[in-house]
Amino acid sequence: MTFVEDLADAVRRIMDRCGADGALAEAVARELVAWACRTYGGERVYIPATRHRLADRNAAIRREFNGRNHAELARRYRVSRRTIYRILSR
């Protein structure tokens, strides 16, 4: 699946969760994909993690830490053990 297909699928799922009917979700997904293609077609686009997502991840790491699972958390969240230590020290 390509990024554009993933994006359209995500829009459909989000709109479905919000109660939009299938035809509306499909139309919005197509419009968003068309806009993205017109605006960024042929370019490399960097999408950084948002502060909100990082804050949620860090809170989950703190909740799940049991005193001995540094390496397990590092694998699960795809970060270094050093990053786990840094998150836990704050």
Protein Blocks (a to p, Z undefined) as FASTA:
>chain_A
ZZklmmmmmmmmmmmmnopafklmmmmmmmmmmmmmmmmgoiacdddddfklmmmmmmmm
mmmpgojammmmmmmnopafklmmmmmmZZ
